[in-house]
Amino acid sequence: MMWDRQVELQAATPSQYYGDDVETVAAQMIDQVPLRRYGTPDEVASVVRFLLSDDASYLTGVNIEIAGGAS
């Protein structure tokens, strides 16, 4: 849902980097993600599950970007 909203807002904002229709902007934005696809809620949930588990008990002070390689 956030991705769709971001695409809509970008399409509505004049830019030299993005097109002005939703389909073009969505394709341009996906091209910037190294995995070339949207992430899924299950992929985010699996990271959250890990962080809540004992396997992550020694992890402190780190940012985990769930972004398919995009920065």
Jmol script that loads the backbone (N, CA, C; Angstrom):
load data "model"
ATOM      1  N   MET A   1       0.834  -1.189   0.000  1.00  0.00           N
ATOM      2  CA  MET A   1       0.000   0.000   0.000  1.00  0.00           C
ATOM      3  C   MET A   1       0.883   1.259   0.000  1.00  0.00           C
ATOM      4  N   MET A   2       1.963   1.233   0.799  1.00  0.00           N
ATOM      5  CA  MET A   2       2.855   2.395   0.829  1.00  0.00           C
ATOM      6  C   MET A   2       3.521   2.602  -0.523  1.00  0.00           C
ATOM      7  N   TRP A   3       3.900   1.496  -1.165  1.00  0.00           N
ATOM      8  CA  TRP A   3       4.558   1.590  -2.476  1.00  0.00           C
ATOM      9  C   TRP A   3       3.614   2.245  -3.478  1.00  0.00           C
ATOM     10  N   ASP A   4       2.367   1.792  -3.515  1.00  0.00           N
ATOM     11  CA  ASP A   4       1.397   2.355  -4.454  1.00  0.00           C
ATOM     12  C   ASP A   4       1.208   3.847  -4.223  1.00  0.00           C
ATOM     13  N   ARG A   5       1.131   4.247  -2.973  1.00  0.00           N
ATOM     14  CA  ARG A   5       0.952   5.666  -2.653  1.00  0.00           C
ATOM     15  C   ARG A   5       2.178   6.473  -3.075  1.00  0.00           C
ATOM     16  N   GLN A   6       3.360   5.932  -2.833  1.00  0.00           N
ATOM     17  CA  GLN A   6       4.584   6.622  -3.223  1.00  0.00           C
ATOM     18  C   GLN A   6       4.642   6.800  -4.739  1.00  0.00           C
ATOM     19  N   VAL A   7       4.254   5.767  -5.475  1.00  0.00           N
ATOM     20  CA  VAL A   7       4.241   5.847  -6.939  1.00  0.00           C
ATOM     21  C   VAL A   7       3.248   6.908  -7.405  1.00  0.00           C
ATOM     22  N   GLU A   8       2.057   6.922  -6.821  1.00  0.00           N
ATOM     23  CA  GLU A   8       1.048   7.927  -7.184  1.00  0.00           C
ATOM     24  C   GLU A   8       1.556   9.339  -6.945  1.00  0.00           C
ATOM     25  N   LEU A   9       2.147   9.561  -5.776  1.00  0.00           N
ATOM     26  CA  LEU A   9       2.641  10.902  -5.445  1.00  0.00           C
ATOM     27  C   LEU A   9       3.777  11.314  -6.380  1.00  0.00           C
ATOM     28  N   GLN A  10       4.667  10.369  -6.706  1.00  0.00           N
ATOM     29  CA  GLN A  10       5.776  10.694  -7.600  1.00  0.00           C
ATOM     30  C   GLN A  10       5.267  11.024  -8.998  1.00  0.00           C
ATOM     31  N   ALA A  11       4.279  10.278  -9.468  1.00  0.00           N
ATOM     32  CA  ALA A  11       3.718  10.533 -10.801  1.00  0.00           C
ATOM     33  C   ALA A  11       3.058  11.909 -10.860  1.00  0.00           C
ATOM     34  N   ALA A  12       2.514  12.349  -9.737  1.00  0.00           N
ATOM     35  CA  ALA A  12       1.828  13.646  -9.693  1.00  0.00           C
ATOM     36  C   ALA A  12       2.786  14.816  -9.509  1.00  0.00           C
ATOM     37  N   THR A  13       4.048  14.527  -9.223  1.00  0.00           N
ATOM     38  CA  THR A  13       5.043  15.572  -8.980  1.00  0.00           C
ATOM     39  C   THR A  13       5.960  15.711 -10.191  1.00  0.00           C
ATOM     40  N   PRO A  14       6.012  16.864 -10.807  1.00  0.00           N
ATOM     41  CA  PRO A  14       6.900  17.036 -11.966  1.00  0.00           C
ATOM     42  C   PRO A  14       8.355  16.714 -11.587  1.00  0.00           C
ATOM     43  N   SER A  15       9.016  15.942 -12.451  1.00  0.00           N
ATOM     44  CA  SER A  15      10.386  15.528 -12.157  1.00  0.00           C
ATOM     45  C   SER A  15      11.127  15.239 -13.453  1.00  0.00           C
ATOM     46  N   GLN A  16      12.398  15.550 -13.462  1.00  0.00           N
ATOM     47  CA  GLN A  16      13.219  15.218 -14.626  1.00  0.00           C
ATOM     48  C   GLN A  16      13.649  13.748 -14.588  1.00  0.00           C
ATOM     49  N   TYR A  17      13.435  13.076 -13.458  1.00  0.00           N
ATOM     50  CA  TYR A  17      13.897  11.704 -13.281  1.00  0.00           C
ATOM     51  C   TYR A  17      12.810  10.658 -13.486  1.00  0.00           C
ATOM     52  N   TYR A  18      11.551  11.038 -13.304  1.00  0.00           N
ATOM     53  CA  TYR A  18      10.443  10.098 -13.392  1.00  0.00           C
ATOM     54  C   TYR A  18       9.396  10.591 -14.386  1.00  0.00           C
ATOM     55  N   GLY A  19       8.664   9.627 -14.942  1.00  0.00           N
ATOM     56  CA  GLY A  19       7.570   9.958 -15.848  1.00  0.00           C
ATOM     57  C   GLY A  19       6.418  10.591 -15.092  1.00  0.00           C
ATOM     58  N   ASP A  20       5.307  10.800 -15.796  1.00  0.00           N
ATOM     59  CA  ASP A  20       4.173  11.451 -15.152  1.00  0.00           C
ATOM     60  C   ASP A  20       2.931  10.569 -15.101  1.00  0.00           C
ATOM     61  N   ASP A  21       3.087   9.266 -15.413  1.00  0.00           N
ATOM     62  CA  ASP A  21       1.956   8.369 -15.228  1.00  0.00           C
ATOM     63  C   ASP A  21       2.380   7.233 -14.303  1.00  0.00           C
ATOM     64  N   VAL A  22       1.412   6.673 -13.599  1.00  0.00           N
ATOM     65  CA  VAL A  22       1.670   5.706 -12.537  1.00  0.00           C
ATOM     66  C   VAL A  22       2.423   4.473 -13.045  1.00  0.00           C
ATOM     67  N   GLU A  23       2.043   3.928 -14.177  1.00  0.00           N
ATOM     68  CA  GLU A  23       2.700   2.717 -14.686  1.00  0.00           C
ATOM     69  C   GLU A  23       4.171   2.963 -15.013  1.00  0.00           C
ATOM     70  N   THR A  24       4.475   4.092 -15.631  1.00  0.00           N
ATOM     71  CA  THR A  24       5.860   4.421 -15.971  1.00  0.00           C
ATOM     72  C   THR A  24       6.689   4.612 -14.704  1.00  0.00           C
ATOM     73  N   VAL A  25       6.157   5.356 -13.740  1.00  0.00           N
ATOM     74  CA  VAL A  25       6.881   5.602 -12.493  1.00  0.00           C
ATOM     75  C   VAL A  25       7.117   4.285 -11.749  1.00  0.00           C
ATOM     76  N   ALA A  26       6.118   3.415 -11.695  1.00  0.00           N
ATOM     77  CA  ALA A  26       6.283   2.132 -11.011  1.00  0.00           C
ATOM     78  C   ALA A  26       7.417   1.328 -11.648  1.00  0.00           C
ATOM     79  N   ALA A  27       7.468   1.289 -12.970  1.00  0.00           N
ATOM     80  CA  ALA A  27       8.540   0.569 -13.670  1.00  0.00           C
ATOM     81  C   ALA A  27       9.891   1.208 -13.397  1.00  0.00           C
ATOM     82  N   GLN A  28       9.950   2.529 -13.401  1.00  0.00           N
ATOM     83  CA  GLN A  28      11.210   3.230 -13.139  1.00  0.00           C
ATOM     84  C   GLN A  28      11.689   2.971 -11.711  1.00  0.00           C
ATOM     85  N   MET A  29      10.772   2.944 -10.773  1.00  0.00           N
ATOM     86  CA  MET A  29      11.165   2.723  -9.383  1.00  0.00           C
ATOM     87  C   MET A  29      11.614   1.279  -9.155  1.00  0.00           C
ATOM     88  N   ILE A  30      10.925   0.322  -9.746  1.00  0.00           N
ATOM     89  CA  ILE A  30      11.333  -1.086  -9.615  1.00  0.00           C
ATOM     90  C   ILE A  30      12.705  -1.296 -10.240  1.00  0.00           C
ATOM     91  N   ASP A  31      13.007  -0.578 -11.313  1.00  0.00           N
ATOM     92  CA  ASP A  31      14.326  -0.690 -11.944  1.00  0.00           C
ATOM     93  C   ASP A  31      15.453  -0.265 -10.997  1.00  0.00           C
ATOM     94  N   GLN A  32      15.133   0.496  -9.967  1.00  0.00           N
ATOM     95  CA  GLN A  32      16.142   0.940  -9.005  1.00  0.00           C
ATOM     96  C   GLN A  32      16.363  -0.071  -7.878  1.00  0.00           C
ATOM     97  N   VAL A  33      15.520  -1.098  -7.814  1.00  0.00           N
ATOM     98  CA  VAL A  33      15.657  -2.144  -6.802  1.00  0.00           C
ATOM     99  C   VAL A  33      16.447  -3.294  -7.414  1.00  0.00           C
ATOM    100  N   PRO A  34      17.611  -3.629  -6.866  1.00  0.00           N
ATOM    101  CA  PRO A  34      18.431  -4.675  -7.468  1.00  0.00           C
ATOM    102  C   PRO A  34      17.712  -6.014  -7.671  1.00  0.00           C
ATOM    103  N   LEU A  35      16.777  -6.390  -6.803  1.00  0.00           N
ATOM    104  CA  LEU A  35      16.054  -7.656  -6.986  1.00  0.00           C
ATOM    105  C   LEU A  35      14.931  -7.551  -8.013  1.00  0.00           C
ATOM    106  N   ARG A  36      14.654  -6.339  -8.506  1.00  0.00           N
ATOM    107  CA  ARG A  36      13.671  -6.073  -9.563  1.00  0.00           C
ATOM    108  C   ARG A  36      12.254  -6.588  -9.251  1.00  0.00           C
ATOM    109  N   ARG A  37      11.869  -6.465  -7.970  1.00  0.00           N
ATOM    110  CA  ARG A  37      10.506  -6.854  -7.590  1.00  0.00           C
ATOM    111  C   ARG A  37      10.142  -6.183  -6.273  1.00  0.00           C
ATOM    112  N   TYR A  38       8.838  -6.205  -5.990  1.00  0.00           N
ATOM    113  CA  TYR A  38       8.353  -5.704  -4.712  1.00  0.00           C
ATOM    114  C   TYR A  38       8.703  -6.710  -3.623  1.00  0.00           C
ATOM    115  N   GLY A  39       8.905  -6.230  -2.421  1.00  0.00           N
ATOM    116  CA  GLY A  39       9.010  -7.117  -1.277  1.00  0.00           C
ATOM    117  C   GLY A  39       7.615  -7.529  -0.842  1.00  0.00           C
ATOM    118  N   THR A  40       7.524  -8.617  -0.111  1.00  0.00           N
ATOM    119  CA  THR A  40       6.224  -9.096   0.356  1.00  0.00           C
ATOM    120  C   THR A  40       6.079  -8.881   1.854  1.00  0.00           C
ATOM    121  N   PRO A  41       4.857  -8.817   2.340  1.00  0.00           N
ATOM    122  CA  PRO A  41       4.658  -8.727   3.793  1.00  0.00           C
ATOM    123  C   PRO A  41       5.306  -9.904   4.527  1.00  0.00           C
ATOM    124  N   ASP A  42       5.283 -11.089   3.922  1.00  0.00           N
ATOM    125  CA  ASP A  42       5.908 -12.256   4.554  1.00  0.00           C
ATOM    126  C   ASP A  42       7.413 -12.071   4.711  1.00  0.00           C
ATOM    127  N   GLU A  43       8.058 -11.404   3.747  1.00  0.00           N
ATOM    128  CA  GLU A  43       9.493 -11.160   3.850  1.00  0.00           C
ATOM    129  C   GLU A  43       9.809 -10.209   5.004  1.00  0.00           C
ATOM    130  N   VAL A  44       8.978  -9.215   5.188  1.00  0.00           N
ATOM    131  CA  VAL A  44       9.156  -8.291   6.316  1.00  0.00           C
ATOM    132  C   VAL A  44       8.876  -9.035   7.620  1.00  0.00           C
ATOM    133  N   ALA A  45       7.810  -9.822   7.643  1.00  0.00           N
ATOM    134  CA  ALA A  45       7.445 -10.559   8.856  1.00  0.00           C
ATOM    135  C   ALA A  45       8.543 -11.532   9.272  1.00  0.00           C
ATOM    136  N   SER A  46       9.214 -12.152   8.314  1.00  0.00           N
ATOM    137  CA  SER A  46      10.270 -13.108   8.675  1.00  0.00           C
ATOM    138  C   SER A  46      11.446 -12.406   9.360  1.00  0.00           C
ATOM    139  N   VAL A  47      11.751 -11.186   8.943  1.00  0.00           N
ATOM    140  CA  VAL A  47      12.816 -10.429   9.616  1.00  0.00           C
ATOM    141  C   VAL A  47      12.368 -10.047  11.026  1.00  0.00           C
ATOM    142  N   VAL A  48      11.137  -9.619  11.162  1.00  0.00           N
ATOM    143  CA  VAL A  48      10.605  -9.268  12.484  1.00  0.00           C
ATOM    144  C   VAL A  48      10.614 -10.501  13.388  1.00  0.00           C
ATOM    145  N   ARG A  49      10.186 -11.648  12.839  1.00  0.00           N
ATOM    146  CA  ARG A  49      10.203 -12.894  13.608  1.00  0.00           C
ATOM    147  C   ARG A  49      11.616 -13.212  14.110  1.00  0.00           C
ATOM    148  N   PHE A  50      12.599 -13.055  13.223  1.00  0.00           N
ATOM    149  CA  PHE A  50      13.987 -13.279  13.614  1.00  0.00           C
ATOM    150  C   PHE A  50      14.394 -12.338  14.748  1.00  0.00           C
ATOM    151  N   LEU A  51      14.071 -11.062  14.605  1.00  0.00           N
ATOM    152  CA  LEU A  51      14.464 -10.091  15.628  1.00  0.00           C
ATOM    153  C   LEU A  51      13.809 -10.368  16.978  1.00  0.00           C
ATOM    154  N   LEU A  52      12.639 -10.957  16.953  1.00  0.00           N
ATOM    155  CA  LEU A  52      11.943 -11.288  18.200  1.00  0.00           C
ATOM    156  C   LEU A  52      12.393 -12.623  18.784  1.00  0.00           C
ATOM    157  N   SER A  53      13.179 -13.370  18.045  1.00  0.00           N
ATOM    158  CA  SER A  53      13.595 -14.703  18.484  1.00  0.00           C
ATOM    159  C   SER A  53      14.867 -14.649  19.327  1.00  0.00           C
ATOM    160  N   ASP A  54      15.163 -15.769  19.964  1.00  0.00           N
ATOM    161  CA  ASP A  54      16.404 -15.883  20.727  1.00  0.00           C
ATOM    162  C   ASP A  54      17.624 -15.846  19.819  1.00  0.00           C
ATOM    163  N   ASP A  55      17.468 -16.162  18.536  1.00  0.00           N
ATOM    164  CA  ASP A  55      18.589 -16.109  17.591  1.00  0.00           C
ATOM    165  C   ASP A  55      19.155 -14.696  17.452  1.00  0.00           C
ATOM    166  N   ALA A  56      18.361 -13.696  17.770  1.00  0.00           N
ATOM    167  CA  ALA A  56      18.804 -12.300  17.650  1.00  0.00           C
ATOM    168  C   ALA A  56      19.147 -11.699  19.012  1.00  0.00           C
ATOM    169  N   SER A  57      19.313 -12.537  20.025  1.00  0.00           N
ATOM    170  CA  SER A  57      19.491 -12.026  21.393  1.00  0.00           C
ATOM    171  C   SER A  57      20.778 -11.224  21.600  1.00  0.00           C
ATOM    172  N   TYR A  58      21.770 -11.404  20.746  1.00  0.00           N
ATOM    173  CA  TYR A  58      23.028 -10.686  20.898  1.00  0.00           C
ATOM    174  C   TYR A  58      23.147  -9.522  19.921  1.00  0.00           C
ATOM    175  N   LEU A  59      22.114  -9.261  19.189  1.00  0.00           N
ATOM    176  CA  LEU A  59      22.094  -8.183  18.199  1.00  0.00           C
ATOM    177  C   LEU A  59      21.676  -6.882  18.875  1.00  0.00           C
ATOM    178  N   THR A  60      22.474  -5.846  18.709  1.00  0.00           N
ATOM    179  CA  THR A  60      22.116  -4.535  19.270  1.00  0.00           C
ATOM    180  C   THR A  60      22.530  -3.431  18.303  1.00  0.00           C
ATOM    181  N   GLY A  61      21.775  -2.354  18.311  1.00  0.00           N
ATOM    182  CA  GLY A  61      22.151  -1.130  17.616  1.00  0.00           C
ATOM    183  C   GLY A  61      22.427  -1.264  16.134  1.00  0.00           C
ATOM    184  N   VAL A  62      21.591  -1.951  15.395  1.00  0.00           N
ATOM    185  CA  VAL A  62      21.812  -2.093  13.964  1.00  0.00           C
ATOM    186  C   VAL A  62      20.511  -1.780  13.214  1.00  0.00           C
ATOM    187  N   ASN A  63      20.663  -1.157  12.067  1.00  0.00           N
ATOM    188  CA  ASN A  63      19.507  -0.911  11.201  1.00  0.00           C
ATOM    189  C   ASN A  63      19.451  -2.024  10.169  1.00  0.00           C
ATOM    190  N   ILE A  64      18.277  -2.602  10.015  1.00  0.00           N
ATOM    191  CA  ILE A  64      18.092  -3.639   9.018  1.00  0.00           C
ATOM    192  C   ILE A  64      17.136  -3.102   7.966  1.00  0.00           C
ATOM    193  N   GLU A  65      17.650  -2.894   6.768  1.00  0.00           N
ATOM    194  CA  GLU A  65      16.820  -2.405   5.667  1.00  0.00           C
ATOM    195  C   GLU A  65      16.287  -3.593   4.893  1.00  0.00           C
ATOM    196  N   ILE A  66      14.980  -3.690   4.819  1.00  0.00           N
ATOM    197  CA  ILE A  66      14.341  -4.764   4.067  1.00  0.00           C
ATOM    198  C   ILE A  66      13.907  -4.109   2.751  1.00  0.00           C
ATOM    199  N   ALA A  67      14.866  -4.013   1.832  1.00  0.00           N
ATOM    200  CA  ALA A  67      14.645  -3.183   0.646  1.00  0.00           C
ATOM    201  C   ALA A  67      15.098  -3.825  -0.654  1.00  0.00           C
ATOM    202  N   GLY A  68      15.322  -5.114  -0.659  1.00  0.00           N
ATOM    203  CA  GLY A  68      15.703  -5.776  -1.906  1.00  0.00           C
ATOM    204  C   GLY A  68      17.018  -5.291  -2.494  1.00  0.00           C
ATOM    205  N   GLY A  69      17.870  -4.735  -1.656  1.00  0.00           N
ATOM    206  CA  GLY A  69      19.148  -4.239  -2.124  1.00  0.00           C
ATOM    207  C   GLY A  69      19.172  -2.752  -2.454  1.00  0.00           C
ATOM    208  N   ALA A  70      18.006  -2.118  -2.441  1.00  0.00           N
ATOM    209  CA  ALA A  70      17.953  -0.671  -2.705  1.00  0.00           C
ATOM    210  C   ALA A  70      18.433   0.058  -1.463  1.00  0.00           C
ATOM    211  N   SER A  71      19.053   1.201  -1.674  1.00  0.00           N
ATOM    212  CA  SER A  71      19.512   1.962  -0.506  1.00  0.00           C
ATOM    213  C   SER A  71      18.740   3.244  -0.354  1.00  0.00           C
TER     214      SER A  71
END
end "model"
wireframe off; spacefill off
backbone 0.3
color backbone group
